[in-house]
Amino acid sequence: MIVTTTNDLTGYRIVQHLGMVRGVTVRSRSVIGNIGGAVQSIFGGNITIYTKLAETARQEAYDLLVQHAQEVGANAILAMRYDANEIMEGITEVLAYGTAVKVEAI
């Protein structure tokens, strides 16, 4: 699966648009993670516990996006983007979305 943030794909031509595809995950911080994050925040810098949580959520949303694209018969995703929203305190939705297409090499 080819995934790009651009609207076109150099060296390929789009032969079919299959529509929007998405992958969504909802994650929460654990009590232990919040304690660890609070301790790390005292010292400043990168709060690795939250960085790992964010990266895990993005990867899961990305994997679900690719799975959805494969289900509709795509071999590429164009204009891929991420979005995140806090649903309630400590609970975040991460969305990966893009346009599913079939492409062929030129």
N, C-alpha and C positions, 0 to 999 in steps of 0.2 A: 504494500500500500504506500503510495506516494502522498505525503501530507505537506502542504505549503501554506504559508500565510499570504502569499501573493494571489492575485486574481487570475493569473495565467501561469502556464508552465512551459518555459523555454524548451524547445526541442520536441514538444508534444502538441497534438491537436485534440481538442475536445470533440468527441464523437457523440456524446449523449450527456445531458444534464439530468441528474436523478433527484435533485432537490436537496433541501437542508437535512443535515444529520446532526445528531448531538449525543453527548454523553454527559450524564449528570451524577454527581455523588453528593451526599450530605454527611458532613463530619462534625464531631464534637470533640472538645478538649476533655481529657479525663481529669479527675481531681489530682492524681499524681502528676500529670503533665502540667497542670496549673501551678502546683507547688514548685516543680522543677523550673518552670518558666519564671516564676516569681523570684526564685533564688538567682537564676542567671541574670535577671533584669537588674538586680542590685549592683552587679559588676559592670553592666553596660555591654555594648557590642551586640553581636549576632546572638539571638536567642535560639539556639540550635534545636531545641525541642519543638518550637513552633515552626521553624524552617522545615524540619523533617515532616511535620504534619501537613504543611502546605504543599510540599513536594509530593507527598503520598497522595493527597487529594487530587492534585493536578494530573498525576500519572494515571490514577484510576479513571478520572473523567476522560482523559485522552484515550485510554484503552477501550472504554465503552464507546467513544466516538468512532474509532476504527472498526469495532465490532458492528456498530449500526450501519456504517458505510458498506461493509462486506455483505451484510444481510440484504441490502438493496441492490447489490451487484456492482458497486463502484470499484475502481482500481486506483482512484485518487480522490483527495479532498483538497479543495481550493479555499482560500480566504479563511483558513482556520483561525479561531480566536478562543480566548478564555474569558470567562466572566465569573465573578464571585459575589455573593450576597450573604449577609448575616441574616439568617431567618429569625433567630432569637439569640440572646446573649450566650456565647459559647458554641453556637451551632451555625455552621457555615455551609452554604451550597456552592459547589464549584461546577461550572458548566463549560464544556468544550464544544464548539460548534463550527460548522463550515458547510460548504457546498459539495455534495457528492457528485462525481462525474466519472464517465468512462473516457479514458484517453488512449491514444496510440502514438507511438513514436513517429516523427516526421521522417 
